[in-house]
Amino acid sequence: MDITLSQKGIYQISSPSLHHLFSFISSRAFRFYEDSSPKSPCVETYPVIEEGVEVVQEEDIVIFSYQDIEVRIGNPLTIEVFIGGKKVLQAEDYFETSGDLDVSLAEKEGHKNKQSDFNGGGLKIHSRSPVYGLGERSGPLDKRGYDYINWNTDDPSAHVDTFKSLYQSIPFFILFNPEISVGVFLDNTYRTHFDLNKTDPSAVKISFAKGEGDYYFFFGKMDEVVSMFTSLTGRNPLCPYWALGAQQSRWSYPSKEKVDEVIQGYRGAGLPLSVVYLDIDYMDHYKDFTVDPSKFPDIVSWLKQKKDEGIVIIPIIDAGVKAEEGYRLYDEGIENGYFSTLNGEVYHNEVWPGDSVFPAFLDEKVQTWWATHIKEFLDLGFGGIWNDMNEPASFKGPLPLDVDMGGSLHEKAHNVYGHFMVKAGAKGFELAARRLFQLTRAGYAGTAAYSSSWAGDNQSIYDHLRLSLPQMMNMSLSGQAYIGVDIGGFGGDATPELLSKWAYASLLNPLYRNHSSLGTTDQEPYLLKGQYLEAYRKALHFRYRLRPALYTELFFAEKDGNVPLRPLLYNYPADERLINENTEIMLGKDLLLIPSLFPGEQKRGGYFPADFIHVESGNLYQKGDHIVNCDLLTLPLYFRKDGLVALEDDEHTLSLLWGEKEGAWTYLYEDQGDGLDYRKGVYNLYRIEMKQGRPYICYLHHGMESRYTNIHVNKFEFPFLPQENKD
Ligand code: GLC
């Protein structure tokens, strides 16, 4: 075993079996990677600790130490990590082999048994800890006992626990420990396989089909681990304020008259609304960056009119481009060689427009070209971009693995195709000098830096209402802050009860979008009647009041990797009861949602990890188990008795949820709601603390005039008078 310094702080380990590099990122993170590892799609740069690292070589083992962390790498490959003398990780080389069992008969009937070969390399980590993360998945919060394949997949059938893949692949997970959790990120974009204590209850086994083992390890509390991971791979930039309001979508609202009818429907039923989406039928023959003039004549003045009415319009853009001569996007792409190729010819498949080609998004030139089209489209007056079918999805079988997607073959490019599509889109927002607001279906680690995500085509079934909670929590723990699911379910027909229950169960999701598929029952909330309408209205009105708290959480998500939506365990890591709590969810440190997840349910069991107060009734629930109301007319939301939550009653009036604890505090962030000036300091950040029954408001940053004039605390009203920070 030879150890040499490759660059300052980066050590080369060479032996007949090891050709690896090692570097500390901090005293709680390091990278260990094959020296042939390619440029990462998401890690631009990472800090390398250059000074203070000690290297000791013993026979067949090298020990790197920095402050209180020690990493021992052995040959043949073993990795052991100690922090403060305590072992926190033990791993070794691992090669997955296909089993001997002949499953061909089962496959003939369509059972997907056989896994492709994952014998490119891998790692076996000795662990029995709860496992979280891995992005968007079906199955429960704690992933132990399951295995997943990272291969972005558009499968419209109902997402059930046995699904190995969904639309996104984030090869990052957390092995939870209340003291020191371990985050593991395998930065390899090929098909990878993660067996989480499934075939061996004492081990997590990760393996890749091809490419290199490029690993990052992070150590700390769960919040620290997520923050280290997102600081490396990227974070959701703060969304515009309007993106926290109600969003309505359907495949499709096919004309401007229909969109206007939807807006009127909301208004007429006393339901607030901020955003309407245009699904594929707004386009001229499903051609990206076109608007059908017969359905949406004079789009610019119509969009302006909607904006003045307080409604943002967001169009869908698909990855597949119609192959048709005379269509500008296609002609430009052909002329410049911007589409993916197979054996040197432009590769064709079929998507919505019929015969389609696929921009070679991994090529920077293609990204720049795409960005100019995004800018042009945004300049018409659209408020954001909804990116879809970017796994990429195709109707005539999957794209062959050797399609060239911009200097990278499909087998390697697949999991980052959507990532680079939205990276290109984000460049378009920069060109247009607009605050970023994109949604994407496909993604990889770090996609959050360019786009928010929704969880794809769920269905109008109670199973998917229940799935949405662990799915959101694990996406959050994978570094995605602004996320949501289609409220009411996309496929299938939502009953009024399911729809209104979904409105409550999504209350804390940053993305609050009702969307449904072509051919399903209409599920716009204003079509509801009686108590169902009342329930949806109650959810929506509270949601609007909740925006300052959500916005503040999202500001900190961008700033320091805060996780807005959380499993309860995140806030109460010592409470073992919460390790696999799938039916409750928290926003920040103080808000707890205990929604109904079953039809006909009026009451349910609720577990309170501390003392909480019901936001409507003011009833106190002491730490422990309780039966709580979850009927249609009860808002299933609780705030922590010792906490403080800032809501807004109207544009100028804040109100605080306060359980009368002296010294309870919260942060509050405000800015102009849109635009990029917040990056130049045009925003206010306050710390609000309760002292002797009064709110003391202190500026932590004072960059603009506040829109708030007064503040309510329980029954009392005070002027909103922030003090300059004296420290
Ligand atoms: C995909 C999307 C869905 C959209 C549909 C039509 O299925 O996931 O949200 O409505 O395509 O564009």
Boltz pocket constraint, residues with backbone or C-beta under 6 A from the ligand:
constraints:
  - pocket:
      binder: B
      contacts: [[A, 250], [A, 251], [A, 279], [A, 280], [A, 316], [A, 388], [A, 389], [A, 441], [A, 456], [A, 457], [A, 490], [A, 515], [A, 516], [A, 517]]
      max_distance: 6.0
